[in-house]
Amino acid sequence: MKKNDDDDVRLMLAYLCIATEAEASLERRVQILDRFSLSDAQIAKVCGVVVQSVRNARANVRKRRR
């Protein structure tokens, strides 16, 4: 498999993991997808949002942990 193919497979698996979380918040979906070590851009692609939304969701999660 090529590197690009590996990325495609990871993105597909990531999408499948959140497919059942359709009504979950973006913060929750980002928490789930962080387990795949995806970049912000990849998570944004899977969730159908812009990169800044992913960054904001991560920041919100960090604020809640404190």
Distance bins in CASP14 RR format, pairs under 12 A and 6 or more apart:
PFRMAT RR
TARGET T0000
AUTHOR 0000-0000-0000
RMODE 2
METHOD distances of the structure
MODEL  1
1 7 0 0 0 0 1 0 0 0 0 0 0
1 8 0 0 0 0 1 0 0 0 0 0 0
1 9 1 0 0 1 0 0 0 0 0 0 0
1 10 0 0 0 0 0 1 0 0 0 0 0
2 8 0 0 0 0 1 0 0 0 0 0 0
2 9 0 0 0 0 0 1 0 0 0 0 0
3 9 0 0 0 0 0 1 0 0 0 0 0
3 10 0 0 0 0 0 1 0 0 0 0 0
4 10 0 0 0 0 0 1 0 0 0 0 0
4 11 0 0 0 0 0 1 0 0 0 0 0
5 11 0 0 0 0 0 1 0 0 0 0 0
5 12 0 0 0 0 0 1 0 0 0 0 0
6 12 0 0 0 0 0 1 0 0 0 0 0
6 13 0 0 0 0 0 1 0 0 0 0 0
6 36 0 0 0 0 0 1 0 0 0 0 0
7 13 0 0 0 0 0 1 0 0 0 0 0
7 14 0 0 0 0 0 1 0 0 0 0 0
7 36 0 0 0 0 0 1 0 0 0 0 0
7 37 0 0 0 0 0 1 0 0 0 0 0
7 38 0 0 0 0 1 0 0 0 0 0 0
7 39 0 0 0 0 1 0 0 0 0 0 0
7 41 0 0 0 0 0 1 0 0 0 0 0
7 42 1 0 0 1 0 0 0 0 0 0 0
7 45 0 0 0 0 0 1 0 0 0 0 0
7 46 0 0 0 0 0 1 0 0 0 0 0
8 14 0 0 0 0 0 1 0 0 0 0 0
8 15 0 0 0 0 0 1 0 0 0 0 0
8 42 0 0 0 0 0 1 0 0 0 0 0
8 45 0 0 0 0 0 1 0 0 0 0 0
8 46 0 0 0 0 0 1 0 0 0 0 0
9 15 0 0 0 0 0 1 0 0 0 0 0
9 16 0 0 0 0 0 1 0 0 0 0 0
9 36 0 0 0 0 0 1 0 0 0 0 0
10 16 0 0 0 0 0 1 0 0 0 0 0
10 17 0 0 0 0 0 1 0 0 0 0 0
10 33 0 0 0 0 0 1 0 0 0 0 0
10 35 0 0 0 0 0 1 0 0 0 0 0
10 36 1 0 1 0 0 0 0 0 0 0 0
10 37 0 0 0 0 1 0 0 0 0 0 0
10 38 1 0 0 1 0 0 0 0 0 0 0
10 39 0 0 0 0 0 1 0 0 0 0 0
10 42 1 0 0 1 0 0 0 0 0 0 0
10 43 0 0 0 0 0 1 0 0 0 0 0
10 45 0 0 0 0 0 1 0 0 0 0 0
10 46 0 0 0 0 1 0 0 0 0 0 0
11 17 0 0 0 0 0 1 0 0 0 0 0
11 18 0 0 0 0 0 1 0 0 0 0 0
11 33 0 0 0 0 1 0 0 0 0 0 0
11 36 0 0 0 0 1 0 0 0 0 0 0
11 38 1 0 0 1 0 0 0 0 0 0 0
11 39 0 0 0 0 0 1 0 0 0 0 0
11 41 0 0 0 0 0 1 0 0 0 0 0
11 42 1 0 0 1 0 0 0 0 0 0 0
11 43 0 0 0 0 1 0 0 0 0 0 0
11 44 0 0 0 0 0 1 0 0 0 0 0
11 45 1 0 0 1 0 0 0 0 0 0 0
11 46 1 0 1 0 0 0 0 0 0 0 0
11 47 0 0 0 0 0 1 0 0 0 0 0
11 48 0 0 0 0 0 1 0 0 0 0 0
12 18 0 0 0 0 0 1 0 0 0 0 0
12 19 0 0 0 0 0 1 0 0 0 0 0
12 36 0 0 0 0 0 1 0 0 0 0 0
12 38 0 0 0 0 0 1 0 0 0 0 0
12 42 0 0 0 0 0 1 0 0 0 0 0
12 45 0 0 0 0 0 1 0 0 0 0 0
12 46 0 0 0 0 1 0 0 0 0 0 0
13 19 0 0 0 0 0 1 0 0 0 0 0
13 32 0 0 0 0 0 1 0 0 0 0 0
13 33 0 0 0 0 0 1 0 0 0 0 0
13 35 0 0 0 0 0 1 0 0 0 0 0
13 36 1 0 0 1 0 0 0 0 0 0 0
13 38 0 0 0 0 0 1 0 0 0 0 0
13 42 0 0 0 0 0 1 0 0 0 0 0
13 46 0 0 0 0 1 0 0 0 0 0 0
14 21 0 0 0 0 0 1 0 0 0 0 0
14 29 0 0 0 0 1 0 0 0 0 0 0
14 30 0 0 0 0 0 1 0 0 0 0 0
14 32 0 0 0 0 1 0 0 0 0 0 0
14 33 1 0 1 0 0 0 0 0 0 0 0
14 34 0 0 0 0 0 1 0 0 0 0 0
14 35 0 0 0 0 1 0 0 0 0 0 0
14 36 1 0 1 0 0 0 0 0 0 0 0
14 37 0 0 0 0 0 1 0 0 0 0 0
14 38 1 0 0 1 0 0 0 0 0 0 0
14 39 0 0 0 0 0 1 0 0 0 0 0
14 42 1 0 0 1 0 0 0 0 0 0 0
14 43 1 0 0 1 0 0 0 0 0 0 0
14 44 0 0 0 0 0 1 0 0 0 0 0
14 45 0 0 0 0 1 0 0 0 0 0 0
14 46 1 0 1 0 0 0 0 0 0 0 0
14 47 0 0 0 0 1 0 0 0 0 0 0
14 48 0 0 0 0 0 1 0 0 0 0 0
15 21 0 0 0 0 0 1 0 0 0 0 0
15 22 0 0 0 0 0 1 0 0 0 0 0
15 29 0 0 0 0 0 1 0 0 0 0 0
15 32 0 0 0 0 0 1 0 0 0 0 0
15 33 0 0 0 0 1 0 0 0 0 0 0
15 36 0 0 0 0 0 1 0 0 0 0 0
15 38 0 0 0 0 0 1 0 0 0 0 0
15 42 0 0 0 0 0 1 0 0 0 0 0
15 43 0 0 0 0 0 1 0 0 0 0 0
15 45 0 0 0 0 1 0 0 0 0 0 0
15 46 1 0 1 0 0 0 0 0 0 0 0
15 47 0 0 0 0 1 0 0 0 0 0 0
15 48 0 0 0 0 1 0 0 0 0 0 0
16 32 0 0 0 0 0 1 0 0 0 0 0
16 33 0 0 0 0 0 1 0 0 0 0 0
16 36 0 0 0 0 0 1 0 0 0 0 0
16 46 0 0 0 0 1 0 0 0 0 0 0
17 24 0 0 0 0 0 1 0 0 0 0 0
17 28 0 0 0 0 0 1 0 0 0 0 0
17 29 0 0 0 0 1 0 0 0 0 0 0
17 30 0 0 0 0 0 1 0 0 0 0 0
17 31 0 0 0 0 0 1 0 0 0 0 0
17 32 1 0 1 0 0 0 0 0 0 0 0
17 33 1 0 0 1 0 0 0 0 0 0 0
17 34 0 0 0 0 0 1 0 0 0 0 0
17 35 0 0 0 0 1 0 0 0 0 0 0
17 36 1 0 0 1 0 0 0 0 0 0 0
17 38 0 0 0 0 0 1 0 0 0 0 0
17 43 0 0 0 0 0 1 0 0 0 0 0
17 46 0 0 0 0 1 0 0 0 0 0 0
17 47 0 0 0 0 0 1 0 0 0 0 0
18 24 1 0 0 1 0 0 0 0 0 0 0
18 25 0 0 0 0 0 1 0 0 0 0 0
18 26 0 0 0 0 0 1 0 0 0 0 0
18 28 0 0 0 0 1 0 0 0 0 0 0
18 29 1 0 1 0 0 0 0 0 0 0 0
18 30 0 0 0 0 1 0 0 0 0 0 0
18 31 0 0 0 0 0 1 0 0 0 0 0
18 32 1 0 1 0 0 0 0 0 0 0 0
18 33 1 0 0 1 0 0 0 0 0 0 0
18 34 0 0 0 0 0 1 0 0 0 0 0
18 35 0 0 0 0 0 1 0 0 0 0 0
18 36 0 0 0 0 0 1 0 0 0 0 0
18 38 0 0 0 0 0 1 0 0 0 0 0
18 43 0 0 0 0 1 0 0 0 0 0 0
18 45 0 0 0 0 0 1 0 0 0 0 0
18 46 1 0 0 1 0 0 0 0 0 0 0
18 47 1 0 0 1 0 0 0 0 0 0 0
18 48 0 0 0 0 0 1 0 0 0 0 0
18 49 0 0 0 0 0 1 0 0 0 0 0
19 29 0 0 0 0 0 1 0 0 0 0 0
19 32 0 0 0 0 0 1 0 0 0 0 0
19 33 0 0 0 0 0 1 0 0 0 0 0
19 46 0 0 0 0 1 0 0 0 0 0 0
19 47 0 0 0 0 0 1 0 0 0 0 0
20 28 0 0 0 0 0 1 0 0 0 0 0
20 29 0 0 0 0 0 1 0 0 0 0 0
20 32 0 0 0 0 0 1 0 0 0 0 0
21 27 0 0 0 0 0 1 0 0 0 0 0
21 28 1 0 0 1 0 0 0 0 0 0 0
21 29 1 0 1 0 0 0 0 0 0 0 0
21 30 0 0 0 0 0 1 0 0 0 0 0
21 31 0 0 0 0 1 0 0 0 0 0 0
21 32 1 0 0 1 0 0 0 0 0 0 0
21 33 0 0 0 0 1 0 0 0 0 0 0
21 46 0 0 0 0 0 1 0 0 0 0 0
21 47 0 0 0 0 1 0 0 0 0 0 0
22 28 0 0 0 0 0 1 0 0 0 0 0
22 29 0 0 0 0 1 0 0 0 0 0 0
22 47 0 0 0 0 0 1 0 0 0 0 0
22 48 0 0 0 0 0 1 0 0 0 0 0
23 29 0 0 0 0 0 1 0 0 0 0 0
24 30 0 0 0 0 1 0 0 0 0 0 0
24 31 0 0 0 0 1 0 0 0 0 0 0
24 32 0 0 0 0 1 0 0 0 0 0 0
24 33 0 0 0 0 0 1 0 0 0 0 0
24 47 0 0 0 0 0 1 0 0 0 0 0
24 57 0 0 0 0 0 1 0 0 0 0 0
25 31 0 0 0 0 1 0 0 0 0 0 0
25 32 0 0 0 0 0 1 0 0 0 0 0
25 47 0 0 0 0 0 1 0 0 0 0 0
25 49 0 0 0 0 0 1 0 0 0 0 0
25 53 0 0 0 0 0 1 0 0 0 0 0
25 56 0 0 0 0 0 1 0 0 0 0 0
25 57 1 0 0 1 0 0 0 0 0 0 0
25 60 0 0 0 0 1 0 0 0 0 0 0
25 61 0 0 0 0 1 0 0 0 0 0 0
25 64 0 0 0 0 0 1 0 0 0 0 0
26 32 0 0 0 0 0 1 0 0 0 0 0
26 33 0 0 0 0 0 1 0 0 0 0 0
26 43 0 0 0 0 1 0 0 0 0 0 0
26 44 0 0 0 0 1 0 0 0 0 0 0
26 46 0 0 0 0 0 1 0 0 0 0 0
26 47 1 0 0 1 0 0 0 0 0 0 0
26 48 0 0 0 0 1 0 0 0 0 0 0
26 49 1 0 0 1 0 0 0 0 0 0 0
26 50 0 0 0 0 0 1 0 0 0 0 0
26 52 0 0 0 0 0 1 0 0 0 0 0
26 53 1 0 0 1 0 0 0 0 0 0 0
26 54 1 0 0 1 0 0 0 0 0 0 0
26 55 0 0 0 0 0 1 0 0 0 0 0
26 56 0 0 0 0 1 0 0 0 0 0 0
26 57 1 0 1 0 0 0 0 0 0 0 0
26 58 0 0 0 0 1 0 0 0 0 0 0
26 59 0 0 0 0 0 1 0 0 0 0 0
26 60 0 0 0 0 1 0 0 0 0 0 0
26 61 0 0 0 0 1 0 0 0 0 0 0
27 33 0 0 0 0 0 1 0 0 0 0 0
27 34 0 0 0 0 0 1 0 0 0 0 0
27 43 0 0 0 0 0 1 0 0 0 0 0
27 47 0 0 0 0 0 1 0 0 0 0 0
27 49 0 0 0 0 0 1 0 0 0 0 0
27 53 0 0 0 0 0 1 0 0 0 0 0
27 54 0 0 0 0 1 0 0 0 0 0 0
27 55 0 0 0 0 0 1 0 0 0 0 0
27 56 0 0 0 0 1 0 0 0 0 0 0
27 57 1 0 1 0 0 0 0 0 0 0 0
27 58 0 0 0 0 1 0 0 0 0 0 0
27 59 0 0 0 0 1 0 0 0 0 0 0
27 60 1 0 1 0 0 0 0 0 0 0 0
27 61 1 0 1 0 0 0 0 0 0 0 0
27 62 0 0 0 0 0 1 0 0 0 0 0
27 63 0 0 0 0 0 1 0 0 0 0 0
27 64 0 0 0 0 1 0 0 0 0 0 0
27 65 0 0 0 0 0 1 0 0 0 0 0
28 34 0 0 0 0 0 1 0 0 0 0 0
28 47 0 0 0 0 0 1 0 0 0 0 0
28 57 0 0 0 0 1 0 0 0 0 0 0
28 58 0 0 0 0 0 1 0 0 0 0 0
28 60 0 0 0 0 0 1 0 0 0 0 0
28 61 0 0 0 0 1 0 0 0 0 0 0
28 64 0 0 0 0 0 1 0 0 0 0 0
29 35 0 0 0 0 0 1 0 0 0 0 0
29 36 0 0 0 0 0 1 0 0 0 0 0
29 38 0 0 0 0 0 1 0 0 0 0 0
29 43 1 0 0 1 0 0 0 0 0 0 0
29 44 0 0 0 0 0 1 0 0 0 0 0
29 46 0 0 0 0 1 0 0 0 0 0 0
29 47 1 0 1 0 0 0 0 0 0 0 0
29 48 0 0 0 0 1 0 0 0 0 0 0
29 49 0 0 0 0 1 0 0 0 0 0 0
29 53 0 0 0 0 0 1 0 0 0 0 0
29 54 0 0 0 0 1 0 0 0 0 0 0
29 57 1 0 0 1 0 0 0 0 0 0 0
29 58 0 0 0 0 0 1 0 0 0 0 0
29 61 0 0 0 0 0 1 0 0 0 0 0
30 36 0 0 0 0 0 1 0 0 0 0 0
30 38 0 0 0 0 1 0 0 0 0 0 0
30 39 0 0 0 0 0 1 0 0 0 0 0
30 40 0 0 0 0 1 0 0 0 0 0 0
30 42 0 0 0 0 0 1 0 0 0 0 0
30 43 1 0 0 1 0 0 0 0 0 0 0
30 44 0 0 0 0 1 0 0 0 0 0 0
30 46 0 0 0 0 1 0 0 0 0 0 0
30 47 1 0 0 1 0 0 0 0 0 0 0
30 48 0 0 0 0 0 1 0 0 0 0 0
30 49 0 0 0 0 1 0 0 0 0 0 0
30 51 0 0 0 0 0 1 0 0 0 0 0
30 53 0 0 0 0 1 0 0 0 0 0 0
30 54 1 0 1 0 0 0 0 0 0 0 0
30 55 0 0 0 0 1 0 0 0 0 0 0
30 56 0 0 0 0 1 0 0 0 0 0 0
30 57 1 0 1 0 0 0 0 0 0 0 0
30 58 1 0 1 0 0 0 0 0 0 0 0
30 59 0 0 0 0 0 1 0 0 0 0 0
30 60 0 0 0 0 1 0 0 0 0 0 0
30 61 1 0 0 1 0 0 0 0 0 0 0
30 62 0 0 0 0 0 1 0 0 0 0 0
31 43 0 0 0 0 0 1 0 0 0 0 0
31 47 0 0 0 0 0 1 0 0 0 0 0
31 54 0 0 0 0 0 1 0 0 0 0 0
31 57 0 0 0 0 1 0 0 0 0 0 0
31 58 0 0 0 0 1 0 0 0 0 0 0
31 60 0 0 0 0 0 1 0 0 0 0 0
31 61 1 0 0 1 0 0 0 0 0 0 0
31 62 0 0 0 0 0 1 0 0 0 0 0
31 64 0 0 0 0 0 1 0 0 0 0 0
31 65 0 0 0 0 0 1 0 0 0 0 0
32 38 0 0 0 0 0 1 0 0 0 0 0
32 43 0 0 0 0 1 0 0 0 0 0 0
32 46 0 0 0 0 1 0 0 0 0 0 0
32 47 0 0 0 0 0 1 0 0 0 0 0
32 57 0 0 0 0 0 1 0 0 0 0 0
32 61 0 0 0 0 0 1 0 0 0 0 0
33 39 0 0 0 0 0 1 0 0 0 0 0
33 40 0 0 0 0 0 1 0 0 0 0 0
33 41 0 0 0 0 0 1 0 0 0 0 0
33 42 0 0 0 0 1 0 0 0 0 0 0
33 43 1 0 1 0 0 0 0 0 0 0 0
33 44 0 0 0 0 1 0 0 0 0 0 0
33 45 0 0 0 0 0 1 0 0 0 0 0
33 46 1 0 0 1 0 0 0 0 0 0 0
33 47 1 0 0 1 0 0 0 0 0 0 0
33 48 0 0 0 0 0 1 0 0 0 0 0
33 49 0 0 0 0 0 1 0 0 0 0 0
33 54 0 0 0 0 1 0 0 0 0 0 0
33 57 0 0 0 0 0 1 0 0 0 0 0
33 58 0 0 0 0 0 1 0 0 0 0 0
33 61 0 0 0 0 0 1 0 0 0 0 0
34 40 0 0 0 0 0 1 0 0 0 0 0
34 42 0 0 0 0 0 1 0 0 0 0 0
34 43 1 0 0 1 0 0 0 0 0 0 0
34 46 0 0 0 0 0 1 0 0 0 0 0
34 54 0 0 0 0 1 0 0 0 0 0 0
34 57 0 0 0 0 0 1 0 0 0 0 0
34 58 1 0 0 1 0 0 0 0 0 0 0
34 61 0 0 0 0 1 0 0 0 0 0 0
34 62 0 0 0 0 0 1 0 0 0 0 0
35 43 0 0 0 0 0 1 0 0 0 0 0
36 42 0 0 0 0 1 0 0 0 0 0 0
36 43 0 0 0 0 1 0 0 0 0 0 0
36 46 0 0 0 0 1 0 0 0 0 0 0
37 43 0 0 0 0 0 1 0 0 0 0 0
38 44 0 0 0 0 1 0 0 0 0 0 0
38 45 0 0 0 0 1 0 0 0 0 0 0
38 46 1 0 0 1 0 0 0 0 0 0 0
38 47 0 0 0 0 0 1 0 0 0 0 0
38 51 0 0 0 0 0 1 0 0 0 0 0
38 54 0 0 0 0 1 0 0 0 0 0 0
38 58 0 0 0 0 0 1 0 0 0 0 0
39 45 0 0 0 0 1 0 0 0 0 0 0
39 46 0 0 0 0 0 1 0 0 0 0 0
39 51 0 0 0 0 1 0 0 0 0 0 0
39 54 0 0 0 0 1 0 0 0 0 0 0
39 55 0 0 0 0 0 1 0 0 0 0 0
39 58 0 0 0 0 0 1 0 0 0 0 0
40 46 0 0 0 0 0 1 0 0 0 0 0
40 47 0 0 0 0 0 1 0 0 0 0 0
40 49 0 0 0 0 0 1 0 0 0 0 0
40 50 0 0 0 0 1 0 0 0 0 0 0
40 51 1 0 1 0 0 0 0 0 0 0 0
40 52 0 0 0 0 1 0 0 0 0 0 0
40 53 0 0 0 0 1 0 0 0 0 0 0
40 54 1 0 1 0 0 0 0 0 0 0 0
40 55 1 0 0 1 0 0 0 0 0 0 0
40 56 0 0 0 0 0 1 0 0 0 0 0
40 57 0 0 0 0 1 0 0 0 0 0 0
40 58 1 0 0 1 0 0 0 0 0 0 0
40 59 0 0 0 0 0 1 0 0 0 0 0
41 47 0 0 0 0 0 1 0 0 0 0 0
41 48 0 0 0 0 0 1 0 0 0 0 0
41 49 0 0 0 0 0 1 0 0 0 0 0
41 50 0 0 0 0 1 0 0 0 0 0 0
41 51 1 0 1 0 0 0 0 0 0 0 0
41 52 0 0 0 0 0 1 0 0 0 0 0
41 53 0 0 0 0 0 1 0 0 0 0 0
41 54 0 0 0 0 1 0 0 0 0 0 0
41 55 0 0 0 0 0 1 0 0 0 0 0
42 48 0 0 0 0 0 1 0 0 0 0 0
42 49 0 0 0 0 0 1 0 0 0 0 0
42 51 0 0 0 0 1 0 0 0 0 0 0
42 54 0 0 0 0 1 0 0 0 0 0 0
43 49 0 0 0 0 1 0 0 0 0 0 0
43 50 0 0 0 0 0 1 0 0 0 0 0
43 51 0 0 0 0 1 0 0 0 0 0 0
43 52 0 0 0 0 0 1 0 0 0 0 0
43 53 0 0 0 0 1 0 0 0 0 0 0
43 54 1 0 1 0 0 0 0 0 0 0 0
43 55 0 0 0 0 1 0 0 0 0 0 0
43 56 0 0 0 0 0 1 0 0 0 0 0
43 57 0 0 0 0 1 0 0 0 0 0 0
43 58 0 0 0 0 1 0 0 0 0 0 0
44 50 1 0 1 0 0 0 0 0 0 0 0
44 51 1 0 1 0 0 0 0 0 0 0 0
44 52 0 0 0 0 1 0 0 0 0 0 0
44 53 1 0 0 1 0 0 0 0 0 0 0
44 54 1 0 1 0 0 0 0 0 0 0 0
44 55 0 0 0 0 1 0 0 0 0 0 0
44 56 0 0 0 0 0 1 0 0 0 0 0
44 57 0 0 0 0 1 0 0 0 0 0 0
44 58 0 0 0 0 0 1 0 0 0 0 0
45 51 0 0 0 0 1 0 0 0 0 0 0
45 53 0 0 0 0 0 1 0 0 0 0 0
45 54 0 0 0 0 1 0 0 0 0 0 0
46 54 0 0 0 0 1 0 0 0 0 0 0
47 53 1 0 0 1 0 0 0 0 0 0 0
47 54 1 0 0 1 0 0 0 0 0 0 0
47 57 0 0 0 0 1 0 0 0 0 0 0
48 54 0 0 0 0 1 0 0 0 0 0 0
49 55 0 0 0 0 0 1 0 0 0 0 0
49 56 0 0 0 0 1 0 0 0 0 0 0
49 57 0 0 0 0 1 0 0 0 0 0 0
50 56 0 0 0 0 1 0 0 0 0 0 0
50 57 0 0 0 0 0 1 0 0 0 0 0
51 57 0 0 0 0 0 1 0 0 0 0 0
51 58 0 0 0 0 0 1 0 0 0 0 0
52 58 0 0 0 0 0 1 0 0 0 0 0
52 59 0 0 0 0 0 1 0 0 0 0 0
53 59 0 0 0 0 0 1 0 0 0 0 0
53 60 0 0 0 0 0 1 0 0 0 0 0
54 60 0 0 0 0 0 1 0 0 0 0 0
54 61 0 0 0 0 0 1 0 0 0 0 0
55 61 0 0 0 0 0 1 0 0 0 0 0
55 62 0 0 0 0 0 1 0 0 0 0 0
56 62 0 0 0 0 0 1 0 0 0 0 0
56 63 0 0 0 0 0 1 0 0 0 0 0
57 63 0 0 0 0 0 1 0 0 0 0 0
57 64 0 0 0 0 0 1 0 0 0 0 0
58 64 0 0 0 0 0 1 0 0 0 0 0
58 65 0 0 0 0 0 1 0 0 0 0 0
59 65 0 0 0 0 0 1 0 0 0 0 0
59 66 0 0 0 0 0 1 0 0 0 0 0
60 66 0 0 0 0 0 1 0 0 0 0 0
END
